Amino acid sequence: MSTVFTTLLAQTTWVTAVAIVVGIVLLVLLFVIGQFFRLWLQAYMSNAGVSLFDLIGMRLRKVDPMSIVLCRIQMVKAGIHDIDVNDMESHYLAGGRLLNVSRAMISANRAQLGLDWRSACAIDLAGRDIIDAVNTSVNPKVIDVPNPEIGKQSIDAVAMDGIQLRAKARVTVKTNISQLIGGATEETIVARVGEGIVSAIGSAETHKVVLENPDRISKAVLIKGLDSGTAFEILSIDIADIDVGQNIGAKLQADQAEADKIRFQAEAEKRRAMAIALAAENRAKVEENKALVVLAESEVPKAMAEAFRSGNMGIMDYYRMKNIQADTSMRNTIGQDDTDDQKKS
């Protein structure tokens, strides 16, 4: 009897344990189903094709199920059925902005731009605003040249007659989806158009020609194909404003004349300094020669004394020499007086 009771107790314990385990499993399933049931029902009613197991797998892979389901529903309702849940999960896990890509795909599909999912994901992962790119493809945008945000108000260029012209342009562009990855940005368009404007004005013979026909600038810039290698296609270039600036040619000539004057003055000053130095050098030479004359004259008395001692010169010879010196001195004095009188008269 005790053995039967023991057996029944063991069976009861085993059944109870199984019931507890089954109950726990059912509770977990109910919790999971309750957690994802609303999303699954929403996807099911929208024919989005997202199963309950897909939702559970998303949670295990740390993917936001609500974002996936919302984007999937939006794309299905827009008529895009070739993008499955795995593609969306891959882009989400890669750090992409899934909602932006989904909206861009819907806009591109409605506008028949031919944007595929892989290209859209690549553009988004490259850091570009995919929604703005698609919108610009449908509705072209206008770019100001130069960009006022950088502090420059006009493109300044000088015509061949030396007159400065200040121009402002407005460039209408649309996004080139096929070149959006790796293509140059708006800054390149602004730089290229600015360079084209400078070249077109600089090649004009006179500034009046440009003022009479500003459209020649637009035509000259468009011919160069400035949108090559960029993420945009230039539709038109319009000259919004053009003003006459300074007479750069005259200013340059005046500056050159001033520079020449300073250079000639420096050269003249150099020559004057050299002349002064030469005059000072000549005066030094004169003083040197005078000193030599004084030295030579100091030898005369010695020579005369030697001549007296040797008998080569007598007293009468000495007097005759003195008379000649006196006459010479008198003639020099008379000549000097005549010269002073002529100067006074």
C-alpha positions in Angstrom: 0.0 0.0 0.0 2.8 2.4 0.8 4.5 1.5 -2.4 1.4 2.4 -4.5 1.1 5.6 -2.5 4.7 6.5 -3.2 4.3 5.8 -6.9 1.2 8.0 -7.1 2.9 10.8 -5.2 5.9 10.6 -7.6 3.6 10.7 -10.6 1.7 13.6 -9.2 4.9 15.5 -8.5 6.1 14.9 -12.1 2.8 16.1 -13.6 2.9 19.1 -11.4 6.4 20.0 -12.5 5.5 19.5 -16.1 2.4 21.7 -15.6 4.5 24.4 -14.0 7.1 24.3 -16.9 4.3 24.4 -19.5 2.7 27.2 -17.6 5.9 29.2 -17.6 6.4 28.6 -21.3 2.8 29.7 -22.0 3.3 32.8 -19.9 6.5 33.7 -21.8 4.8 33.0 -25.2 1.8 35.1 -24.1 4.2 37.9 -23.0 6.1 37.8 -26.3 3.0 37.6 -28.4 1.4 40.4 -26.3 4.5 42.5 -26.8 4.6 42.1 -30.6 1.0 41.3 -31.4 0.1 44.9 -32.1 3.0 45.4 -34.6 2.3 42.0 -36.2 -1.4 42.7 -36.5 -0.6 46.2 -38.0 1.8 44.6 -40.5 -0.6 41.8 -41.3 -3.5 44.2 -42.0 -1.3 46.2 -44.3 0.0 43.2 -46.2 3.6 44.2 -45.2 4.7 40.6 -44.9 6.3 40.8 -41.5 5.8 37.6 -39.4 5.8 37.2 -35.7 9.1 35.3 -35.8 10.6 38.2 -37.8 9.7 40.6 -35.0 11.2 38.3 -32.4 14.3 38.0 -34.4 14.6 41.7 -34.7 14.4 42.1 -30.9 17.2 39.5 -30.5 19.3 41.3 -33.1 18.7 44.6 -31.3 16.8 46.1 -34.2 13.9 48.5 -33.6 10.9 46.5 -34.8 8.6 49.5 -34.9 10.9 51.3 -37.4 11.1 48.3 -39.6 7.4 47.7 -39.6 6.6 51.4 -40.2 9.0 51.7 -43.1 7.8 48.4 -44.6 4.2 49.5 -44.4 5.0 52.9 -46.0 6.8 51.3 -48.9 4.2 48.6 -49.5 1.4 51.2 -49.5 3.5 53.2 -52.0 3.7 50.3 -54.4 7.3 49.2 -53.6 7.3 45.5 -52.9 10.9 44.4 -53.8 12.4 45.6 -50.5 12.3 42.9 -47.9 12.7 43.0 -44.2 16.3 41.7 -44.3 17.4 44.6 -46.5 15.9 47.1 -44.1 17.5 45.3 -41.1 20.9 45.4 -42.8 20.7 49.1 -43.4 19.5 49.7 -39.8 22.4 47.7 -38.4 24.9 49.6 -40.6 23.9 52.8 -38.9 21.8 54.2 -41.7 18.7 56.5 -41.3 16.1 54.0 -42.4 13.1 56.4 -42.2 14.9 58.9 -44.5 15.8 56.2 -47.0 12.2 54.9 -47.0 10.7 58.4 -47.6 13.3 59.1 -50.3 12.5 55.8 -52.1 8.8 56.7 -52.0 9.4 60.2 -53.4 11.7 58.8 -56.1 9.3 56.1 -57.1 6.4 58.7 -57.4 8.7 61.0 -59.5 10.0 58.0 -61.5 13.7 58.9 -60.9 14.8 55.3 -61.0 16.4 55.3 -57.6 17.2 51.7 -56.3 17.4 50.6 -52.7 21.2 49.9 -52.8 22.0 53.3 -54.2 19.7 55.0 -51.7 21.4 53.2 -48.8 24.9 54.0 -50.1 24.0 57.7 -50.4 22.6 57.7 -46.9 25.6 55.9 -45.4 27.9 58.4 -47.2 26.4 61.2 -45.0 24.3 62.9 -47.7 20.8 64.0 -47.1 18.9 61.6 -49.3 15.6 63.3 -48.9 17.0 66.7 -49.9 18.7 65.1 -52.9 15.5 63.5 -54.2 13.6 66.8 -53.6 16.2 68.7 -55.5 15.9 66.3 -58.4 12.2 67.0 -58.6 12.3 70.7 -57.6 15.5 72.4 -58.8 17.2 74.7 -56.3 18.8 78.1 -56.8 22.4 78.7 -55.6 23.7 82.3 -55.1 27.1 83.0 -56.5 29.0 84.2 -54.5 27.6 82.6 -51.4 26.5 85.5 -49.0 27.2 83.3 -46.0 31.0 83.5 -46.6 30.9 87.3 -46.4 31.5 88.0 -50.1 28.9 90.0 -51.8 30.0 90.0 -55.5 32.3 88.4 -58.0 34.9 91.2 -58.9 36.6 91.1 -62.3 38.4 93.6 -64.5 37.7 94.0 -68.3 40.5 94.7 -70.8 39.9 98.4 -70.6 40.8 98.4 -66.8 37.3 99.0 -65.5 36.2 96.7 -62.6 32.8 95.0 -62.7 31.0 93.5 -59.8 28.6 90.7 -60.7 26.1 88.5 -58.9 24.7 85.3 -60.4 22.0 82.8 -59.5 22.6 79.2 -60.6 19.6 76.8 -61.0 20.7 73.2 -60.4 19.1 69.8 -59.8 20.6 66.8 -58.2 22.2 64.2 -60.4 21.4 61.0 -58.4 23.9 58.8 -60.4 26.8 61.1 -59.4 25.7 61.9 -55.8 28.2 59.4 -54.4 31.6 60.9 -54.8 30.4 64.0 -56.7 31.5 67.5 -55.8 29.2 69.6 -53.6 27.6 73.1 -53.9 30.9 74.8 -53.0 32.5 73.4 -56.2 29.6 74.8 -58.3 30.0 78.2 -56.7 33.8 78.2 -57.2 33.5 77.1 -60.8 30.8 79.6 -61.7 32.8 82.4 -60.0 35.9 81.4 -62.0 33.8 81.4 -65.3 32.4 84.9 -64.5 35.9 86.3 -63.9 37.2 84.7 -67.1 34.2 86.0 -69.2 34.5 89.6 -67.9 38.3 89.5 -68.2 38.1 88.5 -71.9 35.8 91.4 -72.8 37.4 94.3 -74.7 35.5 96.9 -72.7 33.2 96.9 -69.7 30.5 98.5 -71.8 30.2 95.3 -73.9 29.4 93.3 -70.7 27.0 95.9 -69.5 25.2 95.9 -72.8 24.8 92.1 -72.9 25.2 90.4 -69.6 23.9 87.2 -71.2 27.3 86.7 -72.8 28.6 85.8 -69.4 26.0 83.1 -68.8 26.6 81.6 -72.3 30.4 81.6 -71.8 30.1 79.9 -68.4 27.6 77.3 -69.6 29.7 76.2 -72.5 32.5 75.1 -70.2 30.4 72.3 -68.6 31.0 73.3 -65.0 28.8 70.6 -63.6 31.2 67.8 -64.7 32.1 65.6 -61.8 29.7 67.2 -59.5 26.5 65.9 -57.8 24.4 68.5 -59.7 23.3 69.3 -63.2 23.3 73.0 -64.0 20.1 74.1 -65.7 20.7 77.8 -66.1 23.0 80.6 -65.0 21.4 84.0 -64.6 23.2 87.3 -63.9 21.2 88.8 -61.2 23.1 92.1 -60.9 26.2 93.8 -62.3 27.7 97.1 -61.2 30.7 99.2 -62.3 33.5 99.3 -59.7 36.8 101.1 -59.7 39.0 102.1 -62.6 41.6 99.5 -61.8 43.7 100.3 -64.9 44.1 104.0 -64.0 44.8 103.1 -60.4 47.5 100.7 -61.4 49.0 103.3 -63.8 49.0 105.9 -61.0 50.6 103.4 -58.6 53.2 102.6 -61.2 54.0 106.3 -61.8 54.3 106.8 -58.1 56.7 103.8 -57.9 58.7 105.2 -60.9 58.9 108.6 -59.2 60.2 107.1 -56.0 62.7 105.0 -57.9 64.0 108.0 -59.9 64.2 110.1 -56.8 66.3 107.4 -55.2 68.6 107.3 -58.2 68.9 111.1 -58.2 69.7 111.0 -54.5 72.3 108.4 -55.1 73.9 110.5 -57.8 73.8 113.5 -55.6 75.5 111.6 -52.8 78.1 110.3 -55.2 78.8 113.9 -56.4 79.1 115.2 -52.8 81.5 112.4 -52.1 83.5 113.1 -55.2 83.7 116.8 -54.3 84.8 116.0 -50.8 87.5 113.7 -52.3 88.7 116.4 -54.7 88.9 119.0 -51.8 91.0 116.5 -49.9 93.2 116.1 -52.9 93.6 119.9 -53.2 94.5 120.2 -49.6 97.0 117.4 -50.0 98.5 119.2 -53.0 98.7 122.5 -51.1 100.5 120.7 -48.3 103.0 119.4 -50.9 103.4 122.9 -52.3 104.1 124.3 -48.8 106.6 121.5 -48.2 108.3 122.3 -51.5 108.3 126.1 -50.8 110.0 125.4 -47.4 112.9 123.9 -49.3 113.5 127.1 -51.3 115.3 129.0 -48.5 117.4 126.1 -47.9 118.4 125.9 -51.5 119.1 129.6 -51.6 121.3 129.4 -48.6 123.2 126.5 -50.1 123.5 128.6 -53.4 125.0 131.5 -51.4 127.5 129.3 -49.6 128.5 127.5 -52.8 128.9 130.9 -54.7 126.3 129.9 -57.4 124.1 132.8 -56.5 125.1 136.4 -55.7 123.3 139.2 -53.8 122.2 140.9 -57.0 120.6 137.7 -58.2 118.7 137.5 -54.9 117.4 141.1 -55.4 116.4 140.5 -59.0 114.4 137.4 -57.8 112.7 139.4 -55.1 111.8 142.1 -57.7 110.3 139.5 -59.9 108.2 138.1 -57.1 107.0 141.5 -56.1 106.0 142.3 -59.7 104.2 138.9 -60.0 102.3 139.6 -56.7 101.3 143.1 -57.9 100.0 141.7 -61.3 98.0 139.0 -59.4 96.4 141.7 -57.2 95.5 143.9 -60.1 94.0 141.0 -62.0 92.0 140.0 -58.9 90.6 143.5 -58.5 89.6 143.6 -62.2 87.7 140.3 -61.9 85.8 141.5 -58.8 84.8 144.7 -60.6 83.5 142.7 -63.5 81.4 140.5 -61.2 80.0 143.6 -59.4 79.0 145.3 -62.7 
